[in-house]
C-alpha cells in the first residue's frame, strides 16, 4: 500500500552516496539523533566521541571544531561554549565549590570579575585580586581554600604581560590549578601549555571567528580527568553551540595565522607612531620596548595581536577624550576585537582597577583601546591624525 505523500516526504528511502568531500566540512544540525536500534541507543556514550546521542553532546561539525581548537592550543581535549564568558563560567563551575577561593589578576577580564562578585559570591565562593606582575606576591596569597588561579596574558585593556611560567609554577607548587584566558594569544603568539598552565580558555568570538559575527568560547586541557570534570559540568549546564556558528569558525581557522600576522604588523606600526605623538603619555603594547611586561612578552611570544591601548595625557579632560573618539571615522566605537573593522573604546580606569593599580606610572591619564582591522595602515594613521587635531588642536 503506497504511503501518503506527507509520510513519504519524511521517510523517503533515498540516501546520498558516501564519499563526498570538499574543502569546507559539512554542517550537521540536530537536537534529536536517530539510532538504528535499541541496543545502539543503550550502548552509545557521548563522552568518548565514539558516537552521537543528542545535539548538545556533539555532532560531526562540533567534534571537528573541538579537535582543531585543541590542536591550535597544543592540548588534547576541548569543550565548546556559547561565548567566551560562558567558557569562563564553565571553568569556574567545574572546579569551584562552596567554601573555595579563586584568585584573579587585578587586570582580569571585567565580566569574569563581575561573575566572581555576583554568582560565585552568592554560591559561597570567595575571590581575591592579585598583582599579576608579582610572582612572589601570588605565591604568598595562595591559601588552603584556594582552588583556582586565573591568568591573563596580557591583562585586559591595560595590556601588562606577566611572567606566565612563574605564576603557573607558583600555583602548581601549592597544588592549585591554573586557567589562562588566551584570547589575545589565540594559539598563535605562544604555546600556552608550555608555560605550565592546566587549562587554556579562549573566546573564539575573536581571532578564530575573525568576522565579528559569532559568539563562542572554548576550554582546552591536556589532562583526561580534568577534561572529564569540565565535560560533565558542560553536560549538566546544557551548554551547546549552533552548527552554523561552528561552520563559520571552521571556515575562518584556515586564515587565522595570516589574519593574526597582518593585524599584528599594522598594530605595531600604529603603536610605534602613536608613541611619538605629543598627546600620548604611553602606548600599552606588549611588543614595544618599555611597555609593562615587555621582557616577559619577548621571552614568551613570537607575535602580538593587533590590540593595544594608549594613555592620553592627563592634562586633557574626559570631554576632550570623548571628542577625540567621536571624531574617528575608520575606527568605529564598539567592544570586541580581531574582526575586519578597526574599533576604539575609551575606558574609565577608576571603575576597572584597584587604587594601587591606578597609581602605577603607566596608568596615569585617560585610557583608550584600539583594535586593528584590515584597513590600510596609512588610512588609519590619517584618521587618528585628524581626530587628534579636532580634539586637541
N, C-alpha and C positions, 0 to 999 in steps of 0.2 A: 504494500500500500504506500503510495507516494506521500511524503511528508508535506505539511503546509509550508509555504514559502517563508513564513515567519520563523519556523523551526529550522528550515534549510539554511537561512542566512546566518544562523548562529552555529549550527552543527555541520556545516558543509565539510566533506571529507578531504578536500584538497589540502595538501601541504607542499610548500615550495621546496625545491630540491636543496639539499645541503651543499656546502662548498662555496657559497658566495662570500667574497672577501673584497674589501675596499679600504682606502686609506683611513677613513673615519669609521669607528666602531658603531655597531647598531645601537639604537636607543630602545631599551626594554622598560616599559612602564607597567606596573602591576601593584595591586593590593592583593588580590587572590592569585594564588599559584595552583595550577592543576596537577594532581597526582595520578599516576597510571592505575594504582590500586591502593587498597587499604594498607597493605604491608609497606608500601613505599611511604605513605603518609606517616606511619608509626616509626619508621626507621630513619627518616630524614633528620639531620642535625645541622642547623644553620651555622653553628659556631666554627666548624672546621672548613667552611666554604666547599663542601663536597656536594652540595645540592641546595635547592631552594625551597623555602617553606612559606614565606609571606613577604610581601613587598618591603616592609620595614626592615627585614633581615637581609635584604640584598637581592640584586638582580645581576645578570651578566654585566650590565653597564656600570653599576656601582662597585661591583667586585673588581672590575678592571681599573677603575679610578683609584680605589683603595690601594691596589698593588703598585700603581705608578707613583702615587704620592709617597708610599713607604719607600720606594726606590729613590725618589727625589731627595728624601731626607736621610737616606742611609739607614733606615730602620727595617723592621721585619713585619710589623703589623700596623694597620691603620683603621681607625673608625672615623666615619664622616658625620658631621653635624650640620644643621641648617644655617649656621652662621659662625663667625669666629668667636663671638661671645658665648654662643651655645657650647662651643668646644671648651672654652674656659670653664663654664659651669659644669660640664661633664667631668672634667678632671677633678674639680673641687668636690663634687658629689660622690665620685667614685672613691676618693682617697680620704675624705674627712668625715668625722663623726662628732656627735655631741661631746664637748669637753676637749676636743683637739684644738690646735692652733695652726694657722697658716701665716707665713712671713711673706710680705710683699715688698718689692723695691719701692722707694719713695717716688720713683718716676714710672710707676706701673700704669698700664692702660687704664684710663679713667673708669670705664664701665666695670672692669674687674674689681677695682676698689669699691665701687658702688655696690657690687654684688656682695662683697665681704661685709660692708657696713649694713647692708639690708638683710637679705635672705640668710647668709651664713650666721650673722649675729643672732637672728631670730631662732635659728636652729641650735644655738648654744656653741657655735664655733667661733673662737676668738681670732683676731688678726692683729699684727703689728707691722709697722713700716721700718725698713732698714735702709741704710745708705748703701746703694749698690756699688759705690766706688771704694768701699772699706771692707775687705775680706775678713780681717780680724774682728771688725765690729759685728758682722753677720755671725761669725763663729761664736762670739760671746752671747749673742741673743738667743741662740738655739737652746731650748729648754726641754724638759721631759714631756711636755704636751705638744711640742712641735712635730707635725707630721708631714708638712709640705712646705717647700720654698719655691716661690715663683721667681723666675729670672726674665729679664728683658734685655735684648741687645740689638740696637741701642735702646735707651729709655724712651718712653713715649713722649713725643713733642720736643723735649729738651735734649734728646739725642746723645746722652752720655754713653760711651761704650765701656762696659765693665770688664773685669778680669773673669771671664766666664769659667775658665778651668779652675781658678782659685775658689770662686764661690761654690761651684759644684763639689769640689773636693772638701770644702769646709762642711757642707751638709752631709756628704757621704760618710765622712769620718764619724759622724754622730748618728748614722743610720736613718737619715731623713731623706725622703725623695725630693727630687728637683724637677720642675717643669719649666721649659723655656718657651716663651712666645717668640717664635722665629718668623713672624710675618715679614719683617724687614729683610732678613737674610734669604728667606724663601727657598732654602736648599741650594742656592747659587753662590752667595757671598762666602759661606763657610760651611763645613760639615758639623752640624750641631752636636751629634753624638760623640764626636772626637773630643769635645770639651768635658765629657763625663756626665752629661745630664741623663736623666731617666726617661723623660717624656718630652717630645717636641710637638708643640701645638702651632697651628698656622691658620690665619684667616685666608682661605682660598679665594675669598672675595677680592683680594688684592692682586698680586702678581700672577698666580696660576690662572685666574679668570682673565684678568687683563682688559676687560671691556667695560667695567663699571656697571654691569647689569646682572651680576649673580651674587647671591649671598650663600656662603658655605664655609665650613671650617673643618679642620682635620686634627686628629690626635694620633701620633705615631710613637710606637715603642719598639724596643728590641726584646724585652723580657716577656715570655709567654704568660706567666702568672699575672703580671701587671696588666697585660692586654686583656686577659680573661676578666679581670676585675672591672676594667673600663668597659668592656663589651657588654657585660651583664647589666651594668648600670645604664648603658646606652639602650639596651633592650627594654629595661623596666621603665625608662622615661619615654619610650616610644619615639625616639629621635629617628628622623629619616630625611633623605634629600630627594628632590624630584629628578626623574630620569632625564628630562630636557636640560636641567641645570648641570647634571653630571656630564651630559654630552658637550655642553659649552666649555666646561673646564677641560675635558679631554681634548677637545679641538684646539684649545689655546696652549696646552702644555708643550706642544712641539716647537712653538716660537718663544717660550719662556726665556731661555738663555739669551736669545737675540734681543728681546724687548728689555730685559734687565740691563744688558750691556749698553744699549742705546740710551736708556734713561739715566744710567749711571754717568755716561760720558757728558751728556748735556747738563746734568745736575752738578757735576764737579766744575764744569766750565762757568756756569752761572754763580755757583758758590764762591769761586775764586774772584770773579768780577765784583760780586757784592761785597767781598771783604775789603775792596778798595774804595767803596763809596763812603763819603763823609757822614751820611745819615745812619750808617750801620755801625753799632758798637761791637758786635761779634757775630760771626757766622757759626752756627752749631751744625757741623757736618763732620762725622767721624773720620773721614778720609783727609781732612785738612789739618795741616800742622797746627798745633796749639789748641785744637778742639778737645773738649773733655773726653779722656779715654782714647785719644788718637793712638797712643803707644799700644794699647790692647787691640784696637782695630787692626793696626799694622801687623801684629803678631798672629792674628786670628783669621783675617779676611783676605780675599783676593779681589773683592769687588765691593761696591756700595750701591744701595738703592737710590733712585732719583728722588730722594726725600730729604729735606733739611729745613732748619729754622734759622731765623735771624733775630737778633736783639736790636731793635731800633733804639737810637739814643734816648736816654731818659729825659732829655730836655724837651722832647716833644710831648704833646698831650695825647690822651687816648682819642680825642676827637680828630686830631691830625692823622693818627694812625688809621682810623676808620676811613678818612678821606682818601688816604693812600690805597687802601684795599679796594674801596669802591671805584677808584679811578682805573684800576687794572681792567683791561679789555680781553686779553687772551687767557689770563689766569682767572678762572671762574671760582666763585665763592662756594665751597662745598666740602664736606667731610669725605674721608676715604682717600685712596691714592692708588697709583700703578695703572690707571686707565689711560686712554688716549688723550684726554683733555687735561691740561695743567690746572691745578687747583691751588687756592690760597685760603687760609683761615687765621684770623688773629685770636690769640688765647690770652686769658687773664690768669697769670701765674698765681695770683693771690687765692684763686679758687682751686688750684691744682696741686700745690706743693706745700710742704710744711714750712714754718718760718725759717728754720735752719737752712733748708734748701734754697729758699728765695733769697737768702743773704749771701749766697755764693757769688763770686765776682762775675761768673759767666751768665748769671741770670739777672743782671741789672738792666732795666729798660723795658721795652714793650716787645713781646714775642709774636712773631708772625711765621707760620709754617707754610712751606711751598712743596707741592708735589708736581714733578715734571711729567708732562705727557709726551706727545710726539710732534709738537710744533717745532719749527726751525729755531735754533738757538738764537740767531740774530733777531728774529721777530720777538722772542720772549724778552731778550735784553732791551730791545726798544720799548716794549710795553712797560717794563719796570722803570726805565728812564723817564718816560712821560708821566708816570704815576708819581715818582719822586718829585718831579718838577711841580706838578699840580698840588701836591700835599705840602711840600716843604720849601718850595720856591728856590 
